[in-house]
Amino acid sequence: MTKAQELGKFAEDKAADYVLSLGWKILSRNVHNQYGEIDIAAVDNDNKDLVIVEVRCRTLGKVQAPLDSIGPKKLNSLVKASREFINSIDWPDFWRIDVIGITVNNKSERQDWELEHFKNITEGMNIMS
C-alpha cells in the first residue's frame, strides 16, 4: 500500500468513526459501480435520510482544501455513482451527499488532524445525469 493509500484509509476510518459518533448506521463502505466509488453510505437516524459520504483528505499546506478538491467532473461522477447505488438498494426516501474533509498536519505522524463535515453539497443544484 502506498503512502497516499495509507493516508486515504486513515481518513476513511476517521470519517467512519465520526459518522458512527453521530448515531448514524453505516450500510456500506467502498462500494464500486460503473460510475465510481461510494466511500460511505449511512443512514442519518435523526431524519432517516440516506447519506452518501465522500471522504476527502489533504495534507495541511497543500494546494487545495478537501472540499475544494471536488470539481465538476468528480461531482458529476459522484452523483451518478450515488444514483446507481440508491437504485441498487431500492431506497424509497430522501438521500443526500455529504463531504467529510480530513486535513492532516503531518502526513507521516497522522496525530494532528482536523475533520470538517459539509452537508448536502448538491442542495439547490440542477444536476443532470
Rosetta blueprint (number, residue, H / E / L):
1 M L
2 T L
3 K H
4 A H
5 Q H
6 E H
7 L H
8 G H
9 K H
10 F H
11 A H
12 E H
13 D H
14 K H
15 A H
16 A H
17 D H
18 Y H
19 V H
20 L H
21 S H
22 L L
23 G L
24 W L
25 K E
26 I E
27 L E
28 S E
29 R E
30 N E
31 V E
32 H E
33 N E
34 Q L
35 Y L
36 G E
37 E E
38 I E
39 D E
40 I E
41 A E
42 A E
43 V E
44 D E
45 N L
46 D L
47 N L
48 K L
49 D E
50 L E
51 V E
52 I E
53 V E
54 E E
55 V E
56 R E
57 C E
58 R E
59 T E
60 L L
61 G L
62 K L
63 V L
64 Q L
65 A L
66 P L
67 L H
68 D H
69 S H
70 I L
71 G L
72 P H
73 K H
74 K H
75 L H
76 N H
77 S H
78 L H
79 V H
80 K H
81 A H
82 S H
83 R H
84 E H
85 F H
86 I H
87 N H
88 S H
89 I L
90 D L
91 W L
92 P L
93 D L
94 F L
95 W E
96 R E
97 I E
98 D E
99 V E
100 I E
101 G E
102 I E
103 T E
104 V E
105 N L
106 N L
107 K L
108 S L
109 E L
110 R L
111 Q L
112 D L
113 W E
114 E E
115 L E
116 E E
117 H E
118 F E
119 K L
120 N L
121 I L
122 T L
123 E L
124 G L
125 M L
126 N L
127 I L
128 M L
129 S L
